[in-house]
Amino acid sequence: MKNIYEHIKFGTDGWRAVIAKEFTFDNVAIIAQAIADYLNFEKIENPSVALGYDTRFMSKMFAEKIAQILASNGVSTVLSHAFIPTPVLSFAVKNNNLSAGVMVTASHNPCIYNGVKFKGPYGGSAMVELTQSIESYLGKNPIKESGQTEVKIIDMFEAYQKHLATLVDVEAIRSLNKKIAFSAMYGAGCGYLDKILWGGKLEILSIQNEPRPDFNQILPEPIAQNLSELIQIVKNSDCIAGFATDGDGDRFGVLDETGEFVQLHDLMPILFEYLVKTRNLPGNIVRTTSMSNTIDKIAAKYHRKVFEVPVGFKNICEKMLQEDILIGGEESGGFGYKNHVPERDGLLSLLLVLEMLAKEDVPLSRKVKKLRNEFGPFHYKRIDRHCNVHHTRKNLENLIQFTPESIAGFAIENINTIDGLKVYFQNGCWMLVRLSDTEPLFRVYVGGNDEQAVNAIIFDAEMILTNSWGY
């Protein structure tokens, strides 16, 4: 069994690996059998699973393989009739009271990756206990697969779209006599925004809106450096905003009317304030350690509580299940909302931004400027660096154990170690350093009111993590 554990290692909410290297039909079959064994041997009554898939290479065939094995093991199985965004799959699980969900996707990872995401019966990321239980069944029983079993093929988007109409004023958006630009980044969001907003006055300039397994050689993560084509369209047109969703449609990115990327550190407090002031919605906030504390200041203004959790939406999901949460978010483009599934949802997020623009008729750039006038300037930088994981983990552990009094000449005020190392500096800047759960790389996030300080801190942090130990 040693080879199984070498090739199948579960991360944040499932397993991701390189296609044809570790991500093979044989290994996917092992995982499918483990899911079936978990559902059957843990005595889950009438086990049932929904399956979805993205636009990656052979995602549909991998999903069909999983569905066939689950059904062969007596698990009631439904499969999406087409590629779908991950939140559509998650909603199908909750809406149909199913035992679990499985999504074949590697989210925003490069095109050489694919993966299997697990969803709990609540329609959100699987908790650690669930993934560990599934992992414990890997290779324990022979794979059972019969060609005579029935897998039900259904349209999962229709019910999801109806539900969105209860959360968003879709008609107000459709009635906007304006223009926006949208990129699905060749991923699972292709075509779906057009379906939701079809028939109104709003004009959508869609790009990268046809499925491509290679994402046309771009990284399907909606951050500024990957959105150059979308930025140029917004800059050269009279669009009121630009939007993008990632490879599996659960993350999103936003450009203002000038083509400037709107940091999620700014958008989360702006959107939260809109939901509180205009929509009068109750609830608190959960954010990851990688988010700026601007949202904390807005929350205090409205007497709402903020929960800070480690990076990874499963941690946000867990808090959304425990507390009355209005919005939960992480800086990498994932927001979840009250009265929905405890899950990132890129389409719902951009629709709420559009509703805000329709109701308030205030440009995004002006909203960001107002936020910064109230709370001071904010500069942010993040780097992702491929690395020798063993070497980098040792350096990070040493940095946590022997945290210096200053980095880049800036005195450290206090630290937080709930996820990697988060450092708060006396000058108001903060830094988070952590290893990725899904790729062999480390990330450094730095924010603060001084751009030069942000650049200096991120430079020194990279040196510490990549060099032999020492300052």
Rosetta blueprint (number, residue, H / E / L):
1 M L
2 K H
3 N H
4 I H
5 Y H
6 E H
7 H H
8 I L
9 K L
10 F L
11 G L
12 T L
13 D L
14 G E
15 W E
16 R E
17 A E
18 V E
19 I E
20 A L
21 K L
22 E L
23 F E
24 T L
25 F H
26 D H
27 N H
28 V H
29 A H
30 I H
31 I H
32 A H
33 Q H
34 A H
35 I H
36 A H
37 D H
38 Y H
39 L H
40 N H
41 F H
42 E L
43 K L
44 I L
45 E L
46 N L
47 P L
48 S E
49 V E
50 A E
51 L E
52 G E
53 Y E
54 D L
55 T L
56 R L
57 F L
58 M L
59 S H
60 K H
61 M H
62 F H
63 A H
64 E H
65 K H
66 I H
67 A H
68 Q H
69 I H
70 L H
71 A H
72 S H
73 N L
74 G L
75 V L
76 S E
77 T E
78 V E
79 L E
80 S E
81 H L
82 A L
83 F L
84 I L
85 P L
86 T H
87 P H
88 V H
89 L H
90 S H
91 F H
92 A H
93 V H
94 K H
95 N H
96 N L
97 N L
98 L L
99 S L
100 A E
101 G E
102 V E
103 M E
104 V E
105 T L
106 A L
107 S L
108 H L
109 N L
110 P L
111 C L
112 I L
113 Y E
114 N E
115 G E
116 V E
117 K E
118 F E
119 K E
120 G L
121 P L
122 Y L
123 G L
124 G L
125 S E
126 A L
127 M L
128 V H
129 E H
130 L H
131 T H
132 Q H
133 S H
134 I H
135 E H
136 S H
137 Y L
138 L L
139 G L
140 K L
141 N L
142 P L
143 I L
144 K L
145 E L
146 S L
147 G L
148 Q L
149 T L
150 E L
151 V L
152 K E
153 I E
154 I E
155 D L
156 M L
157 F H
158 E H
159 A H
160 Y H
161 Q H
162 K H
163 H H
164 L H
165 A H
166 T H
167 L H
168 V L
169 D L
170 V H
171 E H
172 A H
173 I H
174 R H
175 S L
176 L L
177 N L
178 K L
179 K E
180 I E
181 A E
182 F E
183 S E
184 A L
185 M L
186 Y L
187 G L
188 A L
189 G L
190 C L
191 G L
192 Y H
193 L H
194 D H
195 K H
196 I H
197 L H
198 W L
199 G L
200 G L
201 K L
202 L L
203 E E
204 I E
205 L E
206 S E
207 I E
208 Q L
209 N L
210 E L
211 P L
212 R L
213 P L
214 D L
215 F H
216 N H
217 Q H
218 I L
219 L L
220 P L
221 E L
222 P L
223 I L
224 A H
225 Q H
226 N H
227 L L
228 S H
229 E H
230 L H
231 I H
232 Q H
233 I H
234 V H
235 K H
236 N L
237 S L
238 D L
239 C L
240 I L
241 A E
242 G E
243 F E
244 A E
245 T E
246 D L
247 G L
248 D L
249 G L
250 D L
251 R L
252 F E
253 G E
254 V E
255 L E
256 D L
257 E L
258 T L
259 G L
260 E L
261 F E
262 V L
263 Q L
264 L H
265 H H
266 D H
267 L H
268 M H
269 P H
270 I H
271 L H
272 F H
273 E H
274 Y H
275 L H
276 V H
277 K H
278 T L
279 R L
280 N L
281 L L
282 P L
283 G L
284 N E
285 I E
286 V E
287 R E
288 T E
289 T L
290 S L
291 M L
292 S L
293 N L
294 T H
295 I H
296 D H
297 K H
298 I H
299 A H
300 A H
301 K H
302 Y L
303 H L
304 R L
305 K L
306 V E
307 F E
308 E E
309 V E
310 P L
311 V L
312 G L
313 F H
314 K H
315 N H
316 I H
317 C H
318 E H
319 K H
320 M H
321 L H
322 Q H
323 E L
324 D L
325 I E
326 L E
327 I E
328 G E
329 G E
330 E E
331 E L
332 S L
333 G L
334 G E
335 F E
336 G E
337 Y E
338 K L
339 N L
340 H L
341 V L
342 P L
343 E L
344 R L
345 D L
346 G H
347 L H
348 L H
349 S H
350 L H
351 L H
352 L H
353 V H
354 L H
355 E H
356 M H
357 L H
358 A H
359 K H
360 E H
361 D L
362 V L
363 P L
364 L H
365 S H
366 R H
367 K H
368 V H
369 K H
370 K H
371 L H
372 R H
373 N H
374 E H
375 F H
376 G L
377 P L
378 F L
379 H E
380 Y E
381 K E
382 R E
383 I E
384 D E
385 R E
386 H E
387 C L
388 N L
389 V H
390 H H
391 H H
392 T H
393 R H
394 K H
395 N H
396 L H
397 E H
398 N H
399 L H
400 I H
401 Q H
402 F L
403 T L
404 P L
405 E L
406 S E
407 I E
408 A L
409 G L
410 F E
411 A E
412 I E
413 E E
414 N E
415 I E
416 N E
417 T L
418 I L
419 D L
420 G L
421 L E
422 K E
423 V E
424 Y E
425 F E
426 Q L
427 N L
428 G L
429 C L
430 W E
431 M E
432 L E
433 V E
434 R E
435 L E
436 S L
437 D L
438 T L
439 E L
440 P L
441 L E
442 F E
443 R E
444 V E
445 Y E
446 V E
447 G E
448 G E
449 N L
450 D L
451 E H
452 Q H
453 A H
454 V H
455 N H
456 A H
457 I H
458 I H
459 F H
460 D H
461 A H
462 E H
463 M H
464 I H
465 L H
466 T H
467 N L
468 S L
469 W L
470 G L
471 Y L
